[in-house]
């Protein structure tokens, strides 16, 4: 069975909730998923999985959160050619750059050779009831296009 890694950073719990919902979606169709916080995970761990999802909230005026910076910088040493990947995150539309961390992480994955299989998922603050289902569907779709779950 293919393994999917979800690496995320969450300050208020919003992005963690999104990660949990995505993992529910992956598991609901038989996918094997492991969740890790970015500050507790080395970037080279990405190489141990068949597919990866990265998730972060956006800090300040469109920046990665501090707890994702070391992981992000360490990705410069990786060759992720052919690795299936996607990105999710939370943000606040009161800022000019809504959920820019999603774009930053997507660009880094592409720069390192990863194959982005879904457009990034951006959620305003914490997921509403409808958005919770959107997160689960994102997980299902990712597992379906990124790895063989059967």
C-alpha positions in Angstrom: 0.0 0.0 0.0 1.3 3.5 -0.9 2.1 5.8 1.9 1.2 9.5 2.1 2.9 12.0 4.4 1.2 15.2 5.5 3.6 17.8 7.0 1.9 20.9 8.5 2.4 23.9 10.7 -0.5 25.3 12.8 -0.6 28.0 15.4 -4.2 28.3 16.3 -5.3 24.8 15.2 -6.9 25.8 11.9 -4.3 24.2 9.7 -4.1 21.2 11.9 -7.8 20.7 11.6 -7.5 21.0 7.8 -4.7 18.4 7.9 -6.8 16.0 10.0 -9.8 16.3 7.6 -7.6 15.7 4.6 -6.2 12.6 6.4 -9.8 11.4 7.0 -10.5 11.7 3.3 -7.4 9.7 2.4 -8.2 7.0 4.9 -11.8 6.8 3.8 -10.7 5.4 0.5 -8.1 3.0 1.9 -5.0 5.3 1.9 -2.3 5.1 4.4 -1.4 8.5 5.8 1.0 9.9 8.5 0.7 13.4 9.9 3.8 15.2 11.2 4.3 18.8 12.4 6.9 20.6 10.3 9.1 21.5 13.3 9.2 17.8 14.3 10.1 16.5 10.9 13.2 16.7 8.7 12.7 17.6 5.0 14.5 14.4 3.9 11.6 12.4 5.4 9.7 13.4 2.2 11.8 10.9 0.3 10.4 8.0 2.4 6.9 8.4 1.2 5.1 7.8 -2.1 3.3 11.2 -2.0 3.4 14.3 0.1 1.1 17.0 1.2 2.4 20.2 2.8 0.2 22.6 4.8 0.9 25.9 6.5 -0.9 29.0 7.7 0.2 32.3 6.3 2.1 34.6 8.7 2.1 38.4 8.5 1.8 39.8 5.0 2.3 36.6 3.1 5.1 34.6 4.7 5.7 31.1 5.9 5.4 30.6 9.6 8.7 30.4 11.6 8.1 26.7 12.4 8.2 25.8 8.7 11.3 27.8 7.8 14.0 25.2 8.6 12.0 22.5 6.8 11.5 24.8 3.8 15.2 25.7 3.6 16.3 22.0 4.0 14.1 21.1 1.0 16.8 22.8 -1.2 18.9 19.7 -0.7 16.2 17.3 -2.0 15.5 15.9 -5.5 11.8 15.4 -5.5 11.6 14.5 -9.2 8.4 12.6 -9.8 7.2 12.8 -6.2 3.4 13.4 -6.2 2.5 16.4 -4.1 0.0 19.1 -3.2 -0.3 21.9 -0.7 -3.0 23.3 1.6 -3.3 26.0 4.1 -5.3 28.6 6.0 -5.2 32.3 5.7 -7.1 35.5 6.4 -8.6 37.5 3.6 -8.1 40.8 5.5 -4.4 40.5 4.4 -3.5 41.5 0.8 -1.9 38.1 0.1 -4.5 35.5 1.1 -2.9 32.1 2.1 0.3 32.9 0.3 2.1 30.1 2.2 0.3 27.7 -0.1 1.9 29.4 -3.1 5.3 29.5 -1.5 5.3 25.8 -0.7 3.9 24.9 -4.1 6.7 26.8 -5.8 9.3 25.1 -3.7 8.0 21.6 -4.4 7.9 22.4 -8.2 11.4 23.9 -8.0 12.6 20.6 -6.4 11.0 18.5 -9.1 7.8 17.4 -7.5 4.7 16.8 -9.6 1.9 19.0 -8.2 -1.2 16.9 -8.8 -3.9 19.2 -7.3 -4.3 23.0 -7.1 -3.5 24.2 -3.6 -6.4 24.3 -1.1 -6.8 27.6 0.6 -9.2 27.9 3.6 -10.3 31.1 5.3 -9.3 30.8 9.0 -10.9 27.6 10.2 -13.0 25.4 7.9 -16.8 25.9 7.9 -19.1 22.9 7.7 -19.0 22.9 3.9 -15.3 23.5 3.8 -14.8 20.5 6.1 -16.3 18.3 3.4 -14.1 20.1 0.8 -11.0 19.2 2.9 -12.1 15.5 3.0 -12.7 15.5 -0.7 -9.3 17.1 -1.3 -7.8 14.1 0.6 -9.7 11.6 -1.4 -8.9 13.2 -4.7 -5.2 13.5 -3.8 -5.0 9.9 -2.8 -6.8 8.9 -6.0 -4.5 10.8 -8.3 -1.3 10.6 -6.4 -1.0 6.9 -5.4 -2.6 3.5 -5.8 -4.7 3.0 -2.7 -6.0 -0.4 -3.6 
